[in-house]
Amino acid sequence: MQLANTIGLYAFLSLIPLIIIYLRKPKPVEKVIPSLMFLIKNQKDTTKHTFFQKLLRNLVFLLQLLALSLMAFSIALPYIITSEAVTSQNTVIIIDASASSQAISNGRTRFESSIDIAKDYMQGKISIIVVSESPETILEHGTKNQALSLLQTLEPKDTKTNIESALYEAESILADTKGRIIVISDFIVEDVNELLKAKRILSSKDIDVEFISTWSKATNIGIIELDVNKYNMVAYVKNFNDDDAEITAALVKDGSALETKSKTITAHSTEIFNFETPTGISEITINSDDDFKLDNTVYISAPEKKQIDVLLITNAKTSYLMKALQSSKDINLQIAEPPIVQGIESSEVIIISGIDGSLILPGTLEEISREVEDGKSLIITAQDDLNQIDVLWLLPVELNEKANNTKACVKVINEFTNQFENNMCFTMVKKYFKAIPKNNTISIIEADDSSPLVAFGKKGKGNIVYYGLIDEHADFKTQTSYPIFWNDLLNFLAETGDINDYNLKIDEKPSIDKAGIYDNGNKIAVNLLDEHESDIAKETIDFDEQGFVSGISQENVVVNLDVYLIIFAIIIMSFEIFYIKIRGDL
């Protein structure tokens, strides 16, 4: 114990007057006392010669002496220095609420275990961060009661986890104050090195970070991927266990199984289950009795199947384009051979390809132009004599002279070019037209000299597409991507909707954190489909290593005692008053 104000010890001089008052012998006062009363009083005095009776007579003096001593000592400002953990000041608790936290162990989920563990770390001012795809601070510098109340309202989500972002958010909450970060998770993350890097950075700043694992051994067989198109879908089912398993997958719609398939999935391997895609809302479920139910079901949404009415105007008896269009289930193809062109009004998309310009009757192109302005789509494909045919006024580009040898490279990734995302320059073209885009024309695919090879323009309410890859001079026509390109382009122009826009992974919709069916004008299906989150049996961090355990920082804390001394003195004086009252002096 030390004193901050040693001069305050002079306050003990106040005890001298108190002692003098009690030592002063009072002057005798003469009184007439009846003899009977004197005898009774004398009898009582004879029984009061014990030690305790003497103490009782001096108790008031002792109380006053003690109270005055305490108050005098408080003026000297005594204090003590103690070593205190920083956790007693601020605690930031990070709780993993990702999909894997729903794994069950001993009848309880890992998330429920996290909540119970968090209750044991309610020290000082408490902040709580709930982390899934992104961290969310639900309490900042709150009380224990506030924290306990909020913990009861939390629920896990169906997303991945991002603990490293939560660590940096916890750092910003602590700011320049002392504190400790407690991370409660199963630590199933895609990149454990990023997590450990964040921990090391915070530790270098003298911030204590403690990892508490809720991981336990678990079993799981789940759907980790789903490929859906208009006609077929494939579910990828992985067995994460050490033993082979017989799994039955069922396609369910309106509560009834449309089709079931069974396969044996060997340990740590993946099998595929194929089904025809039904329209509307459906599900694929597997009969796995494991510790993680979330990936046993996936939801599917498919719009009504709709064929596109396409009119191909051509004088060619056959062509690669014609075969590609005829092979598509999405296209209802009608072929018109100039000079007779019928079906313009009944078609959604009109394609002019391989025509003899001399056979086009007057007014035909004007009729097509009017239909495009009213909302139809027109595609004009390049041919060797295109610059000599009276269609140039319809093109979204201005044609110049021909050029030789170029790569065709995608400049805009969209619904009909996304298949080239990993191979942007997908073909060679021996001959092409140099061209310049007209106003409001978007160049989608370009040559080496930036000439548009596929360009998209608007005319009234409709669309006009220039396809500048002359099939006779390009090898694109022989690639498997050729019919897919035309199918996707026509679906894009007809606005039939990409079925992949109806079926999303949960990390593709930041506003959604639960798997299921959602209605945003169109009904969309949202699923987890994440192999890392489904691998609940994988322990990513070795908690036996010393490097993963943080110590508790200690710091010296000054504890002032003067307030406690004054409070104790007040209690003593209150007891003195009470004692005098029951003694009858008041």
C-alpha positions, 0 to 999 in steps of 0.5 A: 500500500502506498500514499498519494498525499502523505501530508494528509496523515496530519488529519490523525491529530483530530483524534486528540480532542476526542481522547481528551473529551473522554479522559476529562473527569466530569465535575460532581453534581449533588443530587438527592436520591431516595434510599430505595433507588440507591439500593437498586442502582447499587445492586445493578452496578455489582453485576457490571464488573465483567470485561464485556460490560466495560467494553460496552461502556466504551463501545461508543468511544471505540466506534467514534475512534475508528470512524474518525481514524478511517476518515483521517486516513482517507485524506492521505489518499492510500492506494494499491497496485494490482496486476489485472488482465486486459480482458477485464476491461474489454472483450470482443466475442466473435461467434461463427454463425455459418452453415457448418455451425449447424452440424450436430454433435451429441444432440446439439449444434455447434452453434448452440455450443458456441452460445454456451461458450460465449457466456463464460467470457462475459468480462468488462465491456462486451462486444459481440460480432456474428460472422457468416458471409460477412461480419455483423456487430450486434453489440458494442461495449455493452453490459453482460445483461445486454450480451446475454439477452442478445445471445438468446436471439441469434440463429445460424445462417446458410452461408460460408464464413469470413472470420478474418474480416471479423477479426479486423472489425474486432480490432476497429472496435477495440481501437486504442483500448485494451481488450481481448478477442475471443473467436468461437468457431469450428474454423472450417474455412477455405483458406486457413492461412489467411485466418492465421495471417490475420491473427498474427497481425493482431497479435503483433499489435499486442491484441490477445486473440484466442481461438476456441474450437467447437469442432467435433468428429462428424459424418456427412454426405451432401449435395455439393454442386448443381448444374441446371439447364432447361432440359436436364440437371445434374446433382453432385453428391459427395461422401465425406465419410470413411465408409461407402454408402448406398444413397438414393436421390429423389426428384420431388415436386409438390410433395411427390417423388417424380423420379428416384435413383440409387448409387453406391458412393465410395468413401471420399468420392463424388457421384452424379445424379441426372434428372430431367428438369421439370418446370416450376419449383422442385427439389432434389433430396438424398436419404443420408442420415448424417450430422449435417442436414442442410446439404441433403436438399437442393431447390430448383426453379425452372421457368416454363419451357418456351420455343423461340420462333425464328425465321431464317432468310437464306438462299443456301440449301444448307449451312452450318448455321442452319444445322445449328438452329435445327439442332436446338430444342429451344428454336422453332425454325422456319426457313424462307428462300428469297424472293419469297419471304413469308413469316416475318410477322409471326417470328420473334427473331429474323436472321438474314444469312447467305442471301442472293441480294438480287433476289430480295424484292423491294419492300422486304427489308423495309417490312423487316425494319418496321417489325424490328422497330416494333420489338422484334430482333434481327441478325445479319450475318457477314458474307463475302459480298455483304457490302454489295447488298442493300442491307447496309442501312440496317447494320449497326456498323459501317463496313469498310474494306476486307482484311485478312487473318485475325483472332476473334476476341470477346470484349463483353461477357454476357449471356451469349459469350460467357462460355468464352470467359476462360478462352477470350480469343476463341477462334481465327478468322481468315477474312473479315470486314473492317468496320466501325460501330455506329452510335449506341452500338456495343461491340461484343467480339472484336478483331485485332484491329478492334473491328466489330465481329459481333455488334449489338445495336438498337432500332426502335423497340427492337435489336439488330445484331451484326455477326461478322465472322464469315463462316466460310473463312473461320473455324468457329463453325466446327467448334462445339461452342458454335451451336451453343453460341447461337442458342444462347444468342437467340434466347438472349434476344427473345428474352426467354431468361437464363435458367441459371438466373433462377438457380443461384448459390447463396453467396451470389445473393448477399441479401439472402442468408437462408437456402430456399425459394424466394419471389422477386418477380420470378421465383428463384432457388437459392442453395448452399452448394459449397464443398468446404462448408459441407466438409464438417469432418475436416479439422483445419487448425491444429489447436495442440500447437503452441502457436495457436494459443494466446496468453492473457496480457497483464497490466498494472492497475492503480486501485484507490482506497480512499472511497472505500475508507469513507464508505466504511466510516459512514457505515460505522457512524450509522451503526453508532447512531443505531447503538445509541438509539437502542441503548436509550440515549436518544 
